Amino acid sequence: MNVQSHFISPKLEGKRFEDHTIPLELLEDFAAFEELLIEVAKWIYLKENPNRKRVPNGFTEGFSLKLASIGEGSSVANIVIAAAIGLFPTENNSYFERAKENIVNSINAAENNQNVTQFIPENFLGYFNKIGKNLKEDETINFSNNTQFRAVLNKETRKKLVLASSTITEVITQTKIRGFIPELDKSTNSFTLQLVNGQKIICSIEPQFKKPIFEAFDNYEKGLKVILNGLGKYNKNDKLEGFERIEHITIIDSLDVSERIEEISKLEDGWLNGEGKSPLKGNLIWFTNIFEDNFKSSLPLPYLYPTIDGGLQAEWSSIKSDISLKINLEDKAATIHILELINDNEIENSFDVSLKESWESINTIIEEKL
């Protein structure tokens, strides 16, 4: 029989957690937190008992952490200690409580550019290459638990914690990147991913990704690109050195909006015969995110063009209708124009494209008219 008691409630913040759920891949990060907790608890015990070379037998027997529930406020992971009666000595509780405090203190120290090894030995810092590695760019895990500390694990604090070790030179983090595949090597079962900046990275060919890899390789001369998702390995200068694990490889659609936005972002003022305002990069990033979050994936992608005033125009065409959506990136306003080819009837509507409801209407119009 297990006795459960509240232990810690880290708060996950970011777009993926707004529905008060936790993606399964994040459970891997919490499993690594439990591993670190056990190691720090053992370290504290041995530090306080210098005459012992190892912890007593059964020090962790019957001990485990469990995700008991998910609270609101983004997503709060309510984690409990599950201790088996008769197996886990109650006097060991204090070591795990103090280990938790040390971990929280180390994250707080990283936030404040302080020495993290006063709380956690250097040889344990590699665990932070596991804890938080599945977080995306806009996501954090807040371990503060209403204390006076600011123990927020994000890209920067993870980097500080990992590289505080003198033996670790790479930080592992969730990565999404575009590139070409110019080379295959069957003898080493590897392929070369060439990034848009020309950098080349050697990656292993996993059986489940052979089809997109070979398709991209066969169409390299045609400029076919892939999107690669996985756990990237970055050096202290934030340069991608390789991948610990590749999770997805996807062929980029010829009308891929992110790809087209990247091309448009390279325009300079005067791009159209001396005229034409270049769109602000921040506005283009905003549009990419709002489009990917709200445009219905079952609908065809549009042809996307820059407008002379620094905006964008998306166009769809079928035997039934021609549709154009002109977007003012500055005030987030858009006008949709539909020409029904059967009867030459024209329809026009305006929307605030910063609103989810507007995209629901736009999706409905496109679905009905194409």
N, C-alpha and C positions, 0 to 999 in steps of 0.2 A: 504493500500500500504506500502511496506517495502523499506527502504533505506539501501543499503549494503555498508560497508566500510571494507577494509582489517584490520585484527586484529592481527593475528599471523600465522606463517608458520613453525610449527615444522617439523623437518626432521627425517624420519624413516630410520634407517640404519640396514642392515642385509640381509641375503640371500633371505628371502621372499619378500623383497621390490625391488630387482634388476630389476624387470620388470615394475617398476613405477606404481604399484598398491598397494592398502591397503586392507588386508583381512577384511571381515565384522566384525569379532570378535573384531578388534581394535577400531571400532566405539563406542563400549561400554566404552572403556578407555577414548575417547574424550568426551563422555557424562558425565563421572565423572569429567573430567577437567572443564566442564561448571558448574557443581554443586559446585565445590570448588571455582571457580572464583566468583560466585554469593555470596557465604558465606563470602569470603574475602572482597568483595566490601562492603557488609553490615557492616562488622567489621570496615573497614576504616571509613565509614560514622559515625558510632556510636562513634568511638574514637575521631573524630573531632567535634562531637556534643554531648558532655557529658551530656547535660541536657535532651536528648531524650532517652527513654527506648527502642524504636523500630524505624525502618526506616519508612519513610512516605509511606502511601498507594500508591500502583502503582510504587514502586521503581524499580521493575524489569518487570513490565507489558510491553509487546510489545518487550522485549529484548530476543534474542536467538543467539546462534552461529550456523553457518552452514558451512559444508564442500563445498566450492565453486568449487575447482578443485584440481587435483593432479599434482604437478610439478615433473620434473626430478631431478636426483642427488640422487640416491636411490629413495625414494618417499617423496615428500614434500607435506604436507597437508595444502593447502591454506584455512585458516579459516577466515570467515568474520563475522562481527556483522550485524545481520538483525534486524533493529529497525523499529517498526511500527510507521508511521507518526501519530502524535496526541496522541499516547499512551505512548511512551518512551521519558521521558524528556531529552533533549539534554544535560542539565547540569549534568546528571548522568554519562555521558560518562567518565568523568575524574576518577570516582571511579573504573570503570571497567578497565581502562587503568592502574591505579596504582595497582589494584589487580593483573593484569597480571605481572607487574614488581615485585611485592612481591613474586609471585609464582616462577618466574624465579630466583629471588635472593635466595629463599630458596633452590632450587635445586643446585645452584652454591655454597651455604654455605655447603650443604651436601658433594659436591665434594671436598671441601677444609677443611672438618672436623671442620666447624665453627658452631656457635649456630643458628639453623634454626628457633627457636621460636621468634627471633627478627623480622622476616618477616611474620610469620604465627602463629596464636595462637595454642597452643598444642592440643586443642580439635578438630582442623581441620586436623591434620596430618594423621588421619585414611583414608582420601580420597586417599592417596598414596597407600593404599591397593587395590584401584580400578584402579587408573591411572597407566598403565604399567603392570597390572597383567597378561595380555595376551602376553607379550613379551617373546620370547624364549631366550635361553642362550646367543646367539650371537647377540642379537638385542638391539637397543637403540632408544630413542626418544630424539632428540636434540632440546631444546627450546631456544637455544642461539640467533637465528635470527641475526647473524652477530654483536652481541654486544660484549663488552669486557668480558662478562661472559662466563663461561663454564657450562651451565645448561643442562647436559646430564643425562637423566633418564635411569638407567640400574639396574641390580640386586643389586649392592652394594649401589648406591645412594638411591634407594627405601627403602632398609633395614634401612639405616641411618635415613631417614625421618620418617618412620613409628615408629621405636623404639625410636625416640627422644621424643615420648609421654610416659608419666609415666604410662598410663593406658592400653597401647596396648603391648601385649607380643608375637604376632604372625605376620609373614609376609606372605601374600598370593601371590603365584607366579605359573606360568605355569609349570606343572610337568609331566614327562613321566618316568614311573618306571616299573620294572619287578618284578614278584613274583608268589607265589603259593597261592592257596585258600584251606587251611586245615580245615576250620570250617564254618558252616552255623548255624544261629540261627533264626528259623522261628518266634519265639515268639517276637523278637525285629526287625525282618525284616532286619537283618544285616549279613555280612560275614567278615571273617578275612583274610586280605591280609598279607602274610608272605613274607618279602623281602629276598633277597639272603643272607643278613648279619644276618638273624634270627629275626630281629625286626618284631613285629606284630602290625597291624593297623586295627581298627574296622571301617568298611565302611557300609553305607546304601545300601540296594538292591533296585535299581530303576528298574521299570518294563521292560524298554527297554534293560536292560543288564542281565536279568535273564538267558538267554540261555548260554552265555559264562561263567557266574558265576557258574551255576550248572554243566556245562561240565568240568570246571577246578576242581571243588570240587570232582566230581565223578572219576576224573583221577588223583587225588593228589598223590596216591601211585605210579603212573607211571611217576611222575615228570613233569606233564603238567603245563606249566606256562602261565601267561597272561601278556599283556602289558596294563597298566592303564594310561590313559591321563586325566588330569584334573587340577583344581586349588588346589595345595597343600598348607597346612598351616605349616610353619616352625617356630621353636623357634629361639631365638637370637643366638643359637649355630649351626644353619642351620640343625637341626634335624627335619625330617618330623614327624609331630604330627597327621596329619589327612588330610581330604579333605573337602574343602568348596563345591566343585562341581566336580563330575565325568562326563567327556564328552565322553569318549570312553573306552571300554574294549574289547581287541582283544586276541584271542587264539594265542599263539606263534607257528608258523609252526615248525615242527621238524627239518627243515633245515634252520631256521632263521639265517641269517648271523651275526647279532649283538649278538645273543645268543652264536653262535659258537665262535666268536671273543672273547667274554668274557671268555670262557673256555680256549682258546688258550693263552690269556693274563696271565693266572696263571702258565704257564710253566716256568721252571727255566732252566738255562744252564745245559746241560747234560741229558735232558729229554728222549733221545733215547739211552738207554744202555750206558750212560756215554758220549754220543755225543749229538749233537743237540744244536744249538744256539737259545736262547729264543728271539722272536721278540720284538722290542722296543714298549712299550705301545703307544707312540706318533704315531708311524707308523701304528699300528693297528687301532687307532682312525681315522687316515687319511683314511685308506682303507675303513673302515665302512662307513664314510661319502661319499666318492667318489663313492662307490658301490651303496649305497641307492639313491644317486642323479642321477645316470646315467644308472643303469641296468634296462632294460625294465621290468616292473612289470608283463607283460603277459607271460614272459618266466619262465620256471621252475627254482627254486633255485638250486644252486650247492651243492654237498658235498664239504666241505671245510676242508683242512688239513694244518698243519704247515709243512714247509720243514726244512731239517737239517741245512740249511744255514741261518735260521732266516726269511725266506720268507713265502709265502702261495701258496697253489695249490688248484684251484677250478676244480671240475670234474662234467661232465654231461654224461649221457649214455642213449641210446635208441636202438631200433632194427636197426637203420640206421647207427649210428656213436657213437664212444667214443670221447669225447672232454675233453682236460685238458688245463687249463690256469695257467701257472706258473708265479708268481708275485715276483719280486725283490723289496722289500719295501724300500730299501735304495735309489735306483736310479729311482724308479717309472717306471721300464721297465717290460714288460710282454711278454711271448711267448705263443701263442696258438697252440696246436697240435691237429689235427683232424685225426682220423683213420676211414675211411669209411668201414664199416663191410661187405658190399656187394661185394666189389672188392679189399679190402685190400689196397686201395689207401691212402697215407698219405699226409697231407697238413700242412705246418707250416708258421706262420706269427709272426712278432714282432710288439709291440706297445708301445707307451709312454702313460701309463694309467693315467697320470695326465691331459690328454687332453680329452675334451668332444667328439671330433671327433673320437678318438680311441675307445671309448665305443660305439659309434654309429656303428662302423665297427664290433666290437665284438658282439653286439646284433644281427646284420644282419647275421653274420656267424652262431651263435648258432641257430637262427630262421630257417635258411635254412638247416642246417645239422642234426638237431634233428628230 
